[in-house]
């Protein structure tokens, strides 16, 4: 179980997932160095061996393990692993993608990062061109990258998808496809052994796979940590109520209410599904009712994703009408598509809400400039899960984070 060079853990970042991959790699470097320091401290004391000589012995063993003549780095100090694989991503004028790996990944445990909701301008073709890519572009870029890694002889392939693409197309209501399932079959057929994602829209998608494992992470600990900086969760100086924005989010908000020991309310919405929303103004909600009481209280809502934002804006405005003192929303996957950012700017000026807490699982530069937006970092959570999976350790404590939330509140 080496925590220094050489290591078999390799990361390939697609253009959309490069920013999140870099954040995860920073955590991995710190975690590996910490584990190496801890291991050398314990072993040197346990076996009464000089620490400097022990580090030399570890480096000697690593040099003997590698197929190369010897590893890069000094013989008497820690050798940090190089996780990131250099790659070239080519975007052709007809819309095709090509991925070339510039480093060897044969025999390695490869983690491919992709953020399919990253719509920022991205450098392609060795930085010669800059393009803003759609979800479909990102998916295709990821598929050709999986194929390149597979062809290059990787032992195991894991997809790191903070946003699982097409996760809202998981139920068949008529003559329509199950696109979430279809993509799952494609990943599996390409040899993907595992997928790591965040707050997947429906757990039914996990039943898509026969062999591929799905690790669904939750951002609740990180969100509660930021919420605790915004309102008083410990001393009871503020009256807070958790509000489920609709019936589909009731389990998520019940989790927050139970963990924070707060009352739970729910908004019931009557919708006209003949209307397809294009922006935050064209919502398909016809009427709205509240089951519970928010008058004179801080209302906290949590949901998995936010697209155009029309549903959330209407819910937050309704809670303010009913007398909520503050309205705070938490979104695991903040897409903010179309003109959503501008619509929320207007709503904030009107006092319809106080803060939106989102994660950095979706890269969105405009959001980071807003006074009303709080970004919480989940890259450390992903780094922890990746390290544990790579070293065949349990991830149960990270998937069910109720214990660490309870410690946080204490």
LOMAR-196977 format. One record per residue (C-alpha): residue number from 0; residue in three letters; x, y, z. Coordinates in steps of 0.05 Angstrom, whole numbers, plus 5000, padded with zeros to 4 digits. Each point is the difference from the previous one (the first is absolute). Example, Ala and Ser with C-alpha at 12.3 -4.5 7.8 and 13.67 -1.06 7.14 Angstrom:
<nodes>
+-----+--------+------+-------+------+
| num | residu | east | north |   up |
+-----+--------+------+-------+------+
|   0 |    ALA | 5246 |  4910 | 5156 |
|   1 |    SER | 5027 |  5069 | 4987 |
+-----+--------+------+-------+------+
</nodes>
This chain:
<nodes>
+-----+--------+------+-------+------+
| num | residu | east | north |   up |
+-----+--------+------+-------+------+
|   0 |    UNK | 5000 |  5000 | 5000 |
|   1 |    UNK | 5049 |  5054 | 4977 |
|   2 |    UNK | 4985 |  5072 | 5021 |
|   3 |    UNK | 5058 |  5028 | 4959 |
|   4 |    UNK | 5027 |  4990 | 4930 |
|   5 |    UNK | 4989 |  4950 | 4968 |
|   6 |    UNK | 4925 |  4997 | 5003 |
|   7 |    UNK | 4949 |  4966 | 4955 |
|   8 |    UNK | 4947 |  5054 | 5011 |
|   9 |    UNK | 4993 |  5043 | 4937 |
|  10 |    UNK | 4952 |  5057 | 4983 |
|  11 |    UNK | 4979 |  5020 | 4930 |
|  12 |    UNK | 4961 |  5065 | 4998 |
|  13 |    UNK | 4955 |  5014 | 4941 |
|  14 |    UNK | 4997 |  5075 | 4981 |
|  15 |    UNK | 4936 |  5011 | 5039 |
|  16 |    UNK | 5024 |  4964 | 5062 |
|  17 |    UNK | 5070 |  5030 | 5003 |
|  18 |    UNK | 4984 |  5053 | 5054 |
|  19 |    UNK | 4967 |  4949 | 5046 |
|  20 |    UNK | 5055 |  4949 | 4988 |
|  21 |    UNK | 5053 |  5051 | 5019 |
|  22 |    UNK | 4963 |  5014 | 5065 |
|  23 |    UNK | 4996 |  4926 | 5016 |
|  24 |    UNK | 5073 |  4989 | 4983 |
|  25 |    UNK | 5020 |  5055 | 5050 |
|  26 |    UNK | 4963 |  4962 | 5055 |
|  27 |    UNK | 5031 |  4934 | 4978 |
|  28 |    UNK | 5070 |  5028 | 5004 |
|  29 |    UNK | 4988 |  5026 | 5070 |
|  30 |    UNK | 4968 |  4935 | 5022 |
|  31 |    UNK | 5055 |  4956 | 4972 |
|  32 |    UNK | 5054 |  5043 | 5032 |
|  33 |    UNK | 4963 |  4998 | 5067 |
|  34 |    UNK | 4993 |  4924 | 4996 |
|  35 |    UNK | 5073 |  4992 | 4981 |
|  36 |    UNK | 5023 |  5043 | 5058 |
|  37 |    UNK | 4954 |  4964 | 5049 |
|  38 |    UNK | 5023 |  4932 | 4975 |
|  39 |    UNK | 5074 |  5017 | 5006 |
|  40 |    UNK | 4990 |  5030 | 5070 |
|  41 |    UNK | 4964 |  4938 | 5026 |
|  42 |    UNK | 5046 |  4949 | 4968 |
|  43 |    UNK | 5064 |  5036 | 5021 |
|  44 |    UNK | 4976 |  5000 | 5073 |
|  45 |    UNK | 4972 |  4930 | 4998 |
|  46 |    UNK | 5063 |  4968 | 4971 |
|  47 |    UNK | 5049 |  5051 | 5031 |
|  48 |    UNK | 5026 |  5019 | 4931 |
|  49 |    UNK | 5029 |  5068 | 4983 |
|  50 |    UNK | 4947 |  5037 | 4960 |
|  51 |    UNK | 5048 |  5025 | 4947 |
|  52 |    UNK | 5027 |  4930 | 4988 |
|  53 |    UNK | 4928 |  4974 | 4997 |
|  54 |    UNK | 4982 |  5050 | 4945 |
|  55 |    UNK | 5062 |  4978 | 4961 |
|  56 |    UNK | 4978 |  4928 | 5009 |
|  57 |    UNK | 4930 |  5016 | 4974 |
|  58 |    UNK | 5030 |  5036 | 4940 |
|  59 |    UNK | 5046 |  4941 | 4987 |
|  60 |    UNK | 4941 |  4952 | 5002 |
|  61 |    UNK | 4962 |  5044 | 4952 |
|  62 |    UNK | 5060 |  5003 | 4953 |
|  63 |    UNK | 5003 |  4924 | 5002 |
|  64 |    UNK | 4925 |  4994 | 4987 |
|  65 |    UNK | 4999 |  5044 | 4937 |
|  66 |    UNK | 5012 |  4972 | 4931 |
|  67 |    UNK | 5043 |  5061 | 4986 |
|  68 |    UNK | 5073 |  5004 | 5020 |
|  69 |    UNK | 4980 |  5044 | 5059 |
|  70 |    UNK | 4947 |  5052 | 5019 |
|  71 |    UNK | 5008 |  5075 | 4994 |
|  72 |    UNK | 5014 |  5039 | 5064 |
|  73 |    UNK | 5049 |  5001 | 5057 |
|  74 |    UNK | 5018 |  4936 | 5037 |
|  75 |    UNK | 4995 |  5030 | 5070 |
|  76 |    UNK | 4934 |  5038 | 4997 |
|  77 |    UNK | 4927 |  4990 | 4984 |
|  78 |    UNK | 4984 |  4989 | 4926 |
|  79 |    UNK | 4931 |  5028 | 4985 |
|  80 |    UNK | 4961 |  4959 | 4950 |
|  81 |    UNK | 4982 |  5031 | 4933 |
|  82 |    UNK | 4926 |  4984 | 4992 |
|  83 |    UNK | 4980 |  5039 | 4938 |
|  84 |    UNK | 5010 |  4969 | 4931 |
|  85 |    UNK | 5019 |  5049 | 4945 |
|  86 |    UNK | 4951 |  4997 | 4943 |
|  87 |    UNK | 4984 |  5037 | 4935 |
|  88 |    UNK | 4927 |  5014 | 4983 |
|  89 |    UNK | 4985 |  5017 | 4928 |
|  90 |    UNK | 4935 |  5031 | 4977 |
|  91 |    UNK | 4988 |  4996 | 4925 |
|  92 |    UNK | 4960 |  5051 | 4962 |
|  93 |    UNK | 4946 |  4949 | 4984 |
|  94 |    UNK | 4989 |  4990 | 5075 |
|  95 |    UNK | 5039 |  4935 | 5010 |
|  96 |    UNK | 5046 |  4989 | 5060 |
|  97 |    UNK | 5066 |  4963 | 5007 |
|  98 |    UNK | 5038 |  4984 | 5064 |
|  99 |    UNK | 5074 |  4982 | 5000 |
| 100 |    UNK | 5035 |  4978 | 5064 |
| 101 |    UNK | 5071 |  5028 | 5004 |
| 102 |    UNK | 5020 |  4957 | 5060 |
| 103 |    UNK | 4998 |  4925 | 5010 |
| 104 |    UNK | 4940 |  4973 | 5039 |
| 105 |    UNK | 5011 |  4926 | 4988 |
| 106 |    UNK | 4983 |  4960 | 5062 |
| 107 |    UNK | 4975 |  5061 | 5038 |
| 108 |    UNK | 4935 |  5015 | 5038 |
| 109 |    UNK | 4974 |  5059 | 4958 |
| 110 |    UNK | 4948 |  5051 | 5023 |
| 111 |    UNK | 4970 |  5041 | 4943 |
| 112 |    UNK | 4970 |  5067 | 5021 |
| 113 |    UNK | 4945 |  5035 | 4962 |
| 114 |    UNK | 4954 |  5058 | 5018 |
| 115 |    UNK | 4945 |  4996 | 4948 |
| 116 |    UNK | 4968 |  5065 | 5024 |
| 117 |    UNK | 5063 |  5042 | 4992 |
| 118 |    UNK | 4980 |  5051 | 4946 |
| 119 |    UNK | 5059 |  5047 | 5010 |
| 120 |    UNK | 5046 |  5013 | 4940 |
| 121 |    UNK | 5052 |  4943 | 5000 |
| 122 |    UNK | 5068 |  4997 | 4966 |
| 123 |    UNK | 5005 |  4943 | 4948 |
| 124 |    UNK | 5049 |  4981 | 4946 |
| 125 |    UNK | 5060 |  5016 | 5044 |
| 126 |    UNK | 4969 |  5066 | 5019 |
| 127 |    UNK | 4994 |  5024 | 4928 |
| 128 |    UNK | 4924 |  5001 | 5003 |
| 129 |    UNK | 4950 |  5017 | 5054 |
| 130 |    UNK | 4930 |  4970 | 5000 |
| 131 |    UNK | 4939 |  4998 | 5046 |
| 132 |    UNK | 4975 |  4928 | 4999 |
| 133 |    UNK | 4930 |  4972 | 5009 |
| 134 |    UNK | 4982 |  4941 | 5044 |
| 135 |    UNK | 5000 |  4956 | 4938 |
| 136 |    UNK | 5070 |  5025 | 4980 |
| 137 |    UNK | 5025 |  4984 | 5070 |
| 138 |    UNK | 4969 |  4930 | 4998 |
| 139 |    UNK | 5032 |  4985 | 4933 |
| 140 |    UNK | 5067 |  5027 | 5023 |
| 141 |    UNK | 4996 |  4954 | 5060 |
| 142 |    UNK | 4982 |  4939 | 4958 |
| 143 |    UNK | 5060 |  5008 | 4954 |
| 144 |    UNK | 5044 |  5010 | 5062 |
| 145 |    UNK | 4974 |  4935 | 5031 |
| 146 |    UNK | 5017 |  4965 | 4935 |
| 147 |    UNK | 5070 |  5030 | 4998 |
| 148 |    UNK | 5013 |  4979 | 5072 |
| 149 |    UNK | 4974 |  4930 | 4986 |
| 150 |    UNK | 5042 |  4993 | 4937 |
| 151 |    UNK | 5061 |  5024 | 5039 |
| 152 |    UNK | 4996 |  4939 | 5046 |
| 153 |    UNK | 4972 |  5028 | 5066 |
| 154 |    UNK | 4984 |  4946 | 5050 |
| 155 |    UNK | 4939 |  5035 | 5029 |
| 156 |    UNK | 4959 |  5060 | 4977 |
| 157 |    UNK | 4957 |  5043 | 5046 |
| 158 |    UNK | 4958 |  5058 | 4977 |
| 159 |    UNK | 4997 |  5060 | 5047 |
| 160 |    UNK | 4936 |  5036 | 4980 |
| 161 |    UNK | 4978 |  5053 | 5050 |
| 162 |    UNK | 4939 |  5007 | 4955 |
| 163 |    UNK | 4972 |  4935 | 4971 |
| 164 |    UNK | 4978 |  5020 | 4930 |
| 165 |    UNK | 4927 |  4990 | 4980 |
| 166 |    UNK | 4982 |  4979 | 5071 |
| 167 |    UNK | 4931 |  5032 | 4994 |
| 168 |    UNK | 4983 |  4952 | 4944 |
| 169 |    UNK | 4993 |  4939 | 5043 |
| 170 |    UNK | 4925 |  4986 | 4998 |
| 171 |    UNK | 4960 |  4977 | 4940 |
| 172 |    UNK | 4932 |  5036 | 4997 |
| 173 |    UNK | 4983 |  4988 | 4928 |
| 174 |    UNK | 5035 |  4991 | 4933 |
| 175 |    UNK | 5066 |  5026 | 5025 |
| 176 |    UNK | 5069 |  4972 | 5014 |
| 177 |    UNK | 5035 |  4984 | 5065 |
| 178 |    UNK | 5061 |  5040 | 4983 |
| 179 |    UNK | 5032 |  4995 | 5069 |
| 180 |    UNK | 4998 |  4924 | 4993 |
| 181 |    UNK | 5025 |  5002 | 4928 |
| 182 |    UNK | 5062 |  5040 | 5020 |
| 183 |    UNK | 5011 |  4952 | 5058 |
| 184 |    UNK | 5002 |  4942 | 4952 |
| 185 |    UNK | 5050 |  5037 | 4955 |
| 186 |    UNK | 5047 |  5013 | 5059 |
| 187 |    UNK | 4995 |  4927 | 5021 |
| 188 |    UNK | 5013 |  4974 | 4930 |
| 189 |    UNK | 5062 |  5045 | 4995 |
| 190 |    UNK | 5028 |  4966 | 5062 |
| 191 |    UNK | 4986 |  5050 | 5055 |
| 192 |    UNK | 5003 |  4964 | 5067 |
| 193 |    UNK | 4976 |  5056 | 5045 |
| 194 |    UNK | 4965 |  5068 | 4998 |
| 195 |    UNK | 5006 |  5052 | 5055 |
| 196 |    UNK | 4946 |  5054 | 4998 |
| 197 |    UNK | 4967 |  5051 | 5046 |
| 198 |    UNK | 4927 |  5000 | 5022 |
| 199 |    UNK | 4974 |  4962 | 4939 |
| 200 |    UNK | 4930 |  5022 | 4980 |
| 201 |    UNK | 4971 |  4930 | 5007 |
| 202 |    UNK | 5029 |  4938 | 5035 |
| 203 |    UNK | 4962 |  4958 | 4949 |
| 204 |    UNK | 5058 |  5013 | 4952 |
| 205 |    UNK | 5044 |  4955 | 5043 |
| 206 |    UNK | 4956 |  4942 | 4979 |
| 207 |    UNK | 5023 |  5012 | 4928 |
| 208 |    UNK | 5066 |  4966 | 5010 |
| 209 |    UNK | 5017 |  4926 | 5002 |
| 210 |    UNK | 5074 |  5005 | 5018 |
| 211 |    UNK | 5017 |  5074 | 5007 |
| 212 |    UNK | 4997 |  5028 | 5071 |
| 213 |    UNK | 4969 |  5068 | 5014 |
| 214 |    UNK | 5025 |  5040 | 5060 |
| 215 |    UNK | 4950 |  5056 | 5014 |
| 216 |    UNK | 5030 |  5053 | 5045 |
| 217 |    UNK | 4962 |  5053 | 5040 |
| 218 |    UNK | 5019 |  5072 | 5013 |
| 219 |    UNK | 4958 |  5006 | 5063 |
| 220 |    UNK | 5059 |  5007 | 5048 |
| 221 |    UNK | 5032 |  5055 | 4958 |
| 222 |    UNK | 4933 |  5036 | 4992 |
| 223 |    UNK | 4985 |  4998 | 5075 |
| 224 |    UNK | 5070 |  5026 | 5014 |
| 225 |    UNK | 4985 |  5062 | 4957 |
| 226 |    UNK | 4930 |  5006 | 5027 |
| 227 |    UNK | 5029 |  5003 | 5071 |
| 228 |    UNK | 5041 |  5061 | 4979 |
| 229 |    UNK | 4937 |  5034 | 4974 |
| 230 |    UNK | 4950 |  4986 | 5055 |
| 231 |    UNK | 5005 |  4977 | 5073 |
| 232 |    UNK | 4991 |  4925 | 5001 |
| 233 |    UNK | 5028 |  4987 | 5070 |
| 234 |    UNK | 4974 |  5051 | 5049 |
| 235 |    UNK | 4927 |  5005 | 4977 |
| 236 |    UNK | 5001 |  5076 | 4992 |
| 237 |    UNK | 4964 |  4993 | 4933 |
| 238 |    UNK | 4936 |  4963 | 4986 |
| 239 |    UNK | 5015 |  4955 | 4940 |
| 240 |    UNK | 4954 |  4954 | 4960 |
| 241 |    UNK | 5020 |  4953 | 4945 |
| 242 |    UNK | 4954 |  5005 | 4939 |
| 243 |    UNK | 4997 |  4947 | 4946 |
| 244 |    UNK | 4990 |  5039 | 4934 |
| 245 |    UNK | 4957 |  4943 | 4972 |
| 246 |    UNK | 4979 |  4928 | 5015 |
| 247 |    UNK | 5059 |  4973 | 4960 |
| 248 |    UNK | 5050 |  5032 | 5048 |
| 249 |    UNK | 4966 |  4978 | 5064 |
| 250 |    UNK | 5050 |  4945 | 5018 |
| 251 |    UNK | 5059 |  5048 | 4990 |
| 252 |    UNK | 4969 |  5053 | 5045 |
| 253 |    UNK | 4977 |  4949 | 5050 |
| 254 |    UNK | 5073 |  4980 | 5007 |
| 255 |    UNK | 5020 |  5073 | 5014 |
| 256 |    UNK | 4942 |  5009 | 5049 |
| 257 |    UNK | 5017 |  4937 | 5038 |
| 258 |    UNK | 5075 |  5015 | 5001 |
| 259 |    UNK | 4990 |  5072 | 5022 |
| 260 |    UNK | 4941 |  4982 | 5046 |
| 261 |    UNK | 4955 |  5052 | 4967 |
| 262 |    UNK | 4926 |  5000 | 4979 |
| 263 |    UNK | 4984 |  4979 | 4928 |
| 264 |    UNK | 4950 |  5034 | 4954 |
| 265 |    UNK | 4984 |  4986 | 4927 |
| 266 |    UNK | 4978 |  5040 | 4940 |
| 267 |    UNK | 4947 |  4967 | 4956 |
| 268 |    UNK | 4999 |  5023 | 4927 |
| 269 |    UNK | 4948 |  4988 | 4947 |
| 270 |    UNK | 5034 |  4997 | 4932 |
| 271 |    UNK | 4980 |  5003 | 4927 |
| 272 |    UNK | 5046 |  4950 | 4966 |
| 273 |    UNK | 4979 |  5022 | 4931 |
| 274 |    UNK | 5047 |  5060 | 5012 |
| 275 |    UNK | 5075 |  4989 | 4989 |
| 276 |    UNK | 5039 |  5052 | 5039 |
| 277 |    UNK | 5051 |  5041 | 4959 |
| 278 |    UNK | 5022 |  5048 | 5054 |
| 279 |    UNK | 4986 |  5021 | 5072 |
| 280 |    UNK | 4938 |  5040 | 4981 |
| 281 |    UNK | 4964 |  4945 | 4960 |
| 282 |    UNK | 4987 |  4953 | 5058 |
| 283 |    UNK | 4946 |  4947 | 4992 |
| 284 |    UNK | 4975 |  5008 | 5072 |
| 285 |    UNK | 4925 |  5020 | 5003 |
| 286 |    UNK | 4988 |  5003 | 5075 |
| 287 |    UNK | 5040 |  4992 | 5063 |
| 288 |    UNK | 4983 |  4983 | 5073 |
| 289 |    UNK | 5041 |  4992 | 5064 |
| 290 |    UNK | 4992 |  4943 | 5049 |
| 291 |    UNK | 5030 |  5031 | 5063 |
| 292 |    UNK | 5017 |  5068 | 5028 |
| 293 |    UNK | 5057 |  5048 | 4983 |
| 294 |    UNK | 4975 |  5066 | 5028 |
| 295 |    UNK | 5056 |  5035 | 5039 |
| 296 |    UNK | 5049 |  4943 | 4984 |
| 297 |    UNK | 5061 |  4986 | 4958 |
| 298 |    UNK | 4979 |  4953 | 4943 |
| 299 |    UNK | 5053 |  4952 | 4974 |
| 300 |    UNK | 4987 |  4961 | 4936 |
| 301 |    UNK | 5044 |  4946 | 4969 |
| 302 |    UNK | 4997 |  4969 | 4930 |
| 303 |    UNK | 5047 |  4959 | 4957 |
| 304 |    UNK | 5005 |  5044 | 4938 |
| 305 |    UNK | 4979 |  5067 | 4973 |
| 306 |    UNK | 4990 |  5013 | 4925 |
| 307 |    UNK | 4963 |  5062 | 4979 |
| 308 |    UNK | 4980 |  5012 | 5073 |
| 309 |    UNK | 4928 |  5019 | 4988 |
| 310 |    UNK | 4973 |  4949 | 5050 |
| 311 |    UNK | 5046 |  5022 | 5056 |
| 312 |    UNK | 4988 |  5074 | 4987 |
| 313 |    UNK | 4925 |  4990 | 5005 |
| 314 |    UNK | 5008 |  4959 | 5064 |
| 315 |    UNK | 5046 |  5051 | 5033 |
| 316 |    UNK | 4954 |  5058 | 4982 |
| 317 |    UNK | 4941 |  4962 | 5028 |
| 318 |    UNK | 5036 |  4987 | 5066 |
| 319 |    UNK | 5017 |  5074 | 5007 |
| 320 |    UNK | 4926 |  5017 | 4988 |
| 321 |    UNK | 4982 |  4953 | 5057 |
| 322 |    UNK | 5046 |  5039 | 5047 |
| 323 |    UNK | 5067 |  4963 | 4999 |
| 324 |    UNK | 5055 |  5046 | 5027 |
| 325 |    UNK | 5055 |  4969 | 4957 |
| 326 |    UNK | 4997 |  4949 | 4943 |
| 327 |    UNK | 5063 |  4959 | 4989 |
| 328 |    UNK | 5005 |  4945 | 4947 |
| 329 |    UNK | 5053 |  4945 | 4992 |
| 330 |    UNK | 5012 |  4970 | 4931 |
| 331 |    UNK | 5049 |  4943 | 4990 |
| 332 |    UNK | 5005 |  5010 | 4925 |
| 333 |    UNK | 4992 |  5074 | 4982 |
| 334 |    UNK | 4992 |  5000 | 4924 |
| 335 |    UNK | 4968 |  5070 | 4994 |
| 336 |    UNK | 4985 |  4991 | 4927 |
| 337 |    UNK | 4976 |  5054 | 4951 |
| 338 |    UNK | 4986 |  5066 | 5035 |
| 339 |    UNK | 4994 |  4969 | 5069 |
| 340 |    UNK | 5056 |  5041 | 5031 |
| 341 |    UNK | 4968 |  5066 | 4978 |
| 342 |    UNK | 4932 |  4977 | 5025 |
| 343 |    UNK | 5029 |  4985 | 5068 |
| 344 |    UNK | 5035 |  5067 | 5000 |
| 345 |    UNK | 4932 |  5034 | 4992 |
| 346 |    UNK | 4968 |  4956 | 5053 |
| 347 |    UNK | 5056 |  5015 | 5049 |
| 348 |    UNK | 4991 |  5075 | 4990 |
| 349 |    UNK | 4925 |  4991 | 5015 |
| 350 |    UNK | 5018 |  4964 | 5065 |
| 351 |    UNK | 4969 |  4933 | 4980 |
| 352 |    UNK | 5058 |  4960 | 5029 |
| 353 |    UNK | 5062 |  5010 | 5042 |
| 354 |    UNK | 5052 |  4949 | 4976 |
| 355 |    UNK | 5009 |  4941 | 4952 |
| 356 |    UNK | 5050 |  4947 | 5022 |
| 357 |    UNK | 5029 |  4959 | 4943 |
| 358 |    UNK | 5059 |  4953 | 4988 |
| 359 |    UNK | 5059 |  5006 | 4954 |
| 360 |    UNK | 4979 |  4935 | 4966 |
| 361 |    UNK | 4977 |  5045 | 4943 |
| 362 |    UNK | 5050 |  5052 | 4975 |
| 363 |    UNK | 4964 |  5066 | 4991 |
| 364 |    UNK | 5042 |  5063 | 5004 |
| 365 |    UNK | 4942 |  5050 | 4999 |
| 366 |    UNK | 4970 |  4970 | 5064 |
| 367 |    UNK | 5064 |  5011 | 5039 |
| 368 |    UNK | 4994 |  5075 | 4989 |
| 369 |    UNK | 4931 |  5005 | 5032 |
| 370 |    UNK | 4990 |  5026 | 5071 |
| 371 |    UNK | 4941 |  4953 | 5009 |
| 372 |    UNK | 5038 |  4937 | 4981 |
| 373 |    UNK | 5042 |  4957 | 5047 |
| 374 |    UNK | 5043 |  4946 | 4969 |
| 375 |    UNK | 5018 |  4939 | 5042 |
| 376 |    UNK | 5058 |  4955 | 4981 |
| 377 |    UNK | 4985 |  4925 | 4989 |
| 378 |    UNK | 5067 |  4984 | 4966 |
| 379 |    UNK | 5028 |  4975 | 5067 |
| 380 |    UNK | 4942 |  4951 | 5006 |
| 381 |    UNK | 5014 |  4973 | 4930 |
| 382 |    UNK | 5075 |  4995 | 5015 |
| 383 |    UNK | 4985 |  4960 | 5063 |
| 384 |    UNK | 4955 |  4952 | 4963 |
| 385 |    UNK | 5050 |  4991 | 4943 |
| 386 |    UNK | 5058 |  4985 | 5048 |
| 387 |    UNK | 4959 |  4950 | 5039 |
| 388 |    UNK | 4975 |  4964 | 4938 |
| 389 |    UNK | 5069 |  4998 | 4970 |
| 390 |    UNK | 5029 |  4970 | 5064 |
| 391 |    UNK | 4941 |  4951 | 5008 |
| 392 |    UNK | 4975 |  5034 | 5064 |
| 393 |    UNK | 4928 |  5010 | 5023 |
| 394 |    UNK | 4962 |  5062 | 4976 |
| 395 |    UNK | 4938 |  4987 | 5042 |
| 396 |    UNK | 5016 |  5056 | 5049 |
| 397 |    UNK | 5003 |  5050 | 4943 |
| 398 |    UNK | 4937 |  4977 | 4965 |
| 399 |    UNK | 4959 |  5002 | 5064 |
| 400 |    UNK | 5025 |  5064 | 5033 |
| 401 |    UNK | 4950 |  5006 | 5058 |
| 402 |    UNK | 5054 |  4988 | 5052 |
| 403 |    UNK | 5046 |  5055 | 4976 |
| 404 |    UNK | 4941 |  5048 | 4995 |
| 405 |    UNK | 4982 |  4985 | 5072 |
| 406 |    UNK | 5072 |  5014 | 5021 |
| 407 |    UNK | 4999 |  5065 | 4960 |
| 408 |    UNK | 4937 |  5024 | 5037 |
| 409 |    UNK | 5030 |  4983 | 5068 |
+-----+--------+------+-------+------+
</nodes>
